[in-house]
Every structure is written in C-alpha cells, then in structure tokens.
Amino acid sequence: MYTKRLGPYTDWLYTVLSVLGNAAVLLTSALRPTHLKAPELLTVNLAVTDIGMALSMYPLSIASLFNHAWIGGNSSCLYYGLMGMIFSTASIMTLAHHSIMMISVIWLELNFGLGVIWLYSGLWAVFPLLGWGGYGPEPFGVACSVDWASYQDSLNRSTFIMSLSILCTFIPCLVILFSYFGIAWKLHKAYQAIQSSDFNYGHIERKVTLMAVLISSGFIVAWSPYVVLSFWSMFHTKGKDSLAPVVSLLPCLFAKGSTAYNPFIYYIFRRSFRRQLRQLRVLISCSAQPDSPSCGETGEEGRQSVRSDLLQSLPDDKSRAPLVGKLGTAALERV
C-alpha cells in the first residue's frame, strides 16, 4: 500500500521539478544564443535530455502507477523503452563529454559535436527494433526498459545487454569520475604552488571540487540502484516476482530523480544563473504587465531593456587574475 501511494506522487513531483528547472535553463540560454560557449551547449543538451525524459515518459508512468498496472500494452511499452534508451544514453554521454571538456581546460580542447551524442543514443535505441536485444516491462510492472530478465534466454539478448552495459554505462561513468577528480586534483596542486592576494584561489577550488563531485556522484548515485536491480533480474529471473514492491520501485524512482537536481546545483553554484533567473522573471513580468513599475519603462522598451540586462549578465572572462585563476574560473563555468 505504501508503494502504491509513494510512486505516482513522487513521479509527479519529479516531473514538475524537472520541467520547471530545466525549462529555466533552456530559457536563460535561448535569450542569449550567440553568447553560448561549447560547454554551455552541453549544459543545454543535458537540460534537453532531462526535460525530454520527463515529458515523454513520466506521464505514462504516473498513469500506470495510479492504475496499478501498465497502460497501453506492448506498443506503449515499446515507446516507453525507446524514449528511455534515447534520453538516458544521451544524458550519460553528455555528462561524459562535459567532463572531458572540463578537464581539457588544462590539457587540450576536445569537441566532437552534439550530433554524435544523439546519433550514438539513437543507434542503441533502435538496435532492439532491428532484432538485437529487446524492450520489456520492469520488475515492478509499471514501466518498461531494456528486457534485462531475458539475458539468459539467448546469445542475442545477452550480447546486447553486456555491450550496452559496458559502452553506455560503465565506460562513461569511469570517464566522468576520472575527469572530474582529475581536474579537482590538478587545480588543488596548482593552487598550492601559486598564491596571490588578488585572487581567492581557495574559494574557487572548493566550488570547483564540490560542484564537480555533486554532478558526477549525483548521477551515479541516482542510477546505481537501478543498475543493481537490473543486473539482479538478469541472473535471478525465476525469483524476480519474489521481490518486495518497494525494493523494485525505489530504484526506478531514484533514477528518475536524476532529471530534476541539476538546475538546483546550477542555482547554488552559479551566480550568473541566479542573476539571469531574476532578470528572466522581470522579463516575464514585463511581458505580462508592461506598465508595471518594476519594469522601469513601459511597452517594448521595457522588455528590450531587461533583455539587454540579461545578455550583459554573462560570466566575466576578462579577469586580470593570474593564469591559474583563469583556469579555475573557466573550469567552474564548464561544470
């Protein structure tokens, strides 16, 4: 009974937080498209994957949870699994590429384009449709994904699941961990070597390290219970129905939470993002009530003034701080 009450309302909460938070990221970026840098485009891409997952999947899952059974049969299950594969793979590959871009501040600049991320994700999503692997219901029965339980049924299913696990889960996670902790270690050593009273190295070091750890560990923590449950169902197909409902439901809820927390991290650590959100709120208010005193002006002139302020709220890259300070600032902006 507890899980029946917990599931739909938790999914609904994740949907609202994910849509509102990631929409804010997309709106603040859309108002200054010509000023976006490559790392910021990756942040936008991550927001697209998160909000795409929330809009295309969560409503169907919420309806199934309220119904206590999957809605729509095989066709909706196939759709749900396909969307989940596309957006989850695109998300982890974006995070992996983001981490490489971050560490390349010190080593070298790498940029292979967002198109490759979506092409890679789409390729893995259509493999089951072409006959390699398959989609099926998850243990709790109110969502669909890769048919993990069919791992022992055939060589076709087992090779797909193992290839997917290695190339779309384990390797990207290792890249994320090594890249983020690598940049944190190099910044730590650099700040120990160079000291300056004109630049607060320790403050930036703490922010870079903490933000990197939160983003990388947050994603891995959110998805780890789901991965563990999936692997358990691969090798215990006969006993999957013996799992308590809460045991099979909670990992799914944890994984869905990964679409909601990134905007909160940006809000806490990025002063420019907080400033842009305040200005965006004023812009929306001026559009709805152009004669409001808070706009300072009336009509289109007021809205244009707020847009101009928003464009001027970009991170300051022209600091006169030493080279190491600039590296720290750049790393912080790229997270």
BELSUL-V145099 format. One record per backbone hydrogen bond with DSSP energy under -1.0 kcal/mol. CO is the residue of the C=O (numbers start at 1). NH is the residue of the N-H. If there is no record, write none. Layout:
CO:NH
CO:NH
This chain:
1:5
2:6
3:7
6:10
7:11
8:12
9:13
10:14
11:15
12:16
13:17
14:18
15:19
16:20
17:21
18:22
19:23
20:24
21:25
22:26
23:27
24:28
25:29
26:30
27:31
29:32
32:35
37:41
38:42
39:43
40:44
41:45
42:46
43:47
44:48
45:49
46:50
47:51
48:52
49:53
50:54
51:55
52:56
53:57
53:58
57:61
58:62
59:63
60:64
61:65
62:66
63:67
64:68
64:69
73:77
74:78
75:79
76:80
77:81
78:82
79:83
80:84
81:85
82:86
83:87
84:88
85:89
86:90
87:91
88:92
89:93
90:94
91:95
92:96
93:97
94:98
95:99
96:100
97:101
98:102
99:103
100:104
102:105
103:106
103:107
114:118
115:119
116:120
117:121
118:122
119:123
120:124
121:125
122:126
123:127
126:130
127:132
134:147
136:145
138:141
143:138
145:136
146:148
147:150
148:151
150:153
154:158
155:159
156:160
157:161
158:162
159:163
160:164
161:165
162:166
163:167
164:168
165:170
166:171
169:173
170:174
171:175
172:176
173:177
174:178
175:179
176:180
177:181
178:182
179:183
180:184
181:185
182:186
183:187
184:188
185:189
186:190
187:191
188:192
189:193
190:194
199:201
200:204
201:205
202:206
203:207
204:208
205:209
206:210
207:211
208:212
209:213
210:214
211:215
212:216
213:217
214:218
215:219
216:220
217:221
218:222
219:223
220:224
223:227
224:228
225:229
226:230
227:231
228:232
229:233
230:234
231:235
232:236
239:242
240:243
244:248
245:249
246:250
249:253
250:254
251:255
252:256
253:257
255:258
256:259
257:260
261:265
262:266
263:267
264:268
265:269
266:270
270:274
271:275
272:276
273:277
274:278
275:279
276:280
277:281
278:282
279:283
280:284
281:285
282:286
283:287
284:288
285:289
289:292
292:295
293:296
299:303
300:304
301:305
302:306
303:307
304:308
305:309
306:310
307:311
308:312
310:313
322:326
323:327
324:328
325:329
326:330
327:331
328:332
329:333
330:334
